[in-house]
Amino acid sequence: MPQSTLRIALYGGTFDPVHHGHLMLARDAVEQLELERVIFIPAALSPHKLGRTPADGALRRAMLVAALADEPRFALDDSELQRPGPSFAIDTVERAAAQFPGAQLHYLIGADNVRELHTWRGFDDLRRLVHFVVFGRGADAVDEIYRFPTLARHIDISATEIRARVARGASIRYFTPEPVRSIIADHHLYQEPPIESEQLARLCAHYAAEKKAEDLVVLDLRGISTFTDFFVICSGTSDPHLKAIAGELHDQIKTKHSVTPMAIDGYPTSQWIVADYSDVVVHIFHHEKRGVYSLEDLWSDAPRLKLEP
């Protein structure tokens, strides 16, 4: 008899920390896609969900090992933690395709990532190598854009909330597996009170304005997106102006508030710089490029913060 094709899903993220929401979604994928394996791939630095410096990679790996221990169809690939710099999906997918020749590869993403998939490095190659599968809400939007299959389940647990609960001394029992909770407690993770996302968004807008950024808009994505809370969108008049705005943001936020982006993507010559602070993503555009992507129209359902003049 011919051997059946191995069906594998790749599940990337910072997993900072891994929680029951991650595990339930992965179990849904196993059952609905008839997978032999879901491979969790913790990112060193994610280019799509960045911002605050994550917990040490070795500890995030240890939490995943503890969380996946009793599930034979869940596996861990820590190769991204071994590579410096941002972790790009295309690099990981090409490695998996070489490691599992002939396998049917699925790539699990959140519904709110779909709108920005076209910005991912090597997106055309990714579509050739994997079957994208979308988690969570937003099935209508998915069908309108790429018609990827969707696994719909709303789970109101987030790593952001878990970190914030730890920082203020609240319990995270039932949010994460008990061994993960023990690692967090034993290593005193997430003890620093995080800066609130709205405060950070307003600070980013303030420092951008100090460098004469134009047409500043802050979109409130809370309750709309799961990958970030706010977009700060502004325009510059030239390549040096874009670079000056990005530099001012980086230096002021780091120096005065001890928050650094895990990556600043894009270059002035691309006419679009992205400073990703996880809960706040700053987009700095040339005017012409801003009109092409029109993020305000894509997220037209998002309320706008009123900024101080």
ABEGO torsion letter per residue (X at the ends): XBBBBBBBBBBBEAGOBBBAAAAAAAAAAAAAAGBABBBBBBBABBAABBEBBBBBAAAAAAAAAAAAAABAABBBBAAAAABBEBBBAAAAAAAAAAABBGBBBBBBBBAAAAAAAAABBGAAAAAAABBBBBBEBGAAAAAAAAGBBBBBBBBBBBAAAAAAAAAAGBBABGABBAAAAAAAAAAGBGABBBBBAAAAAAAAAAAAAAAGBBGBBBBBABGABAABABBBBBBBABAAAAAAAAAAAAAAAAAAAGBBBABBBEBAAAGBBBBBAGABBBBBBBAAAAAAAGAAAAAAABBBBBBBX
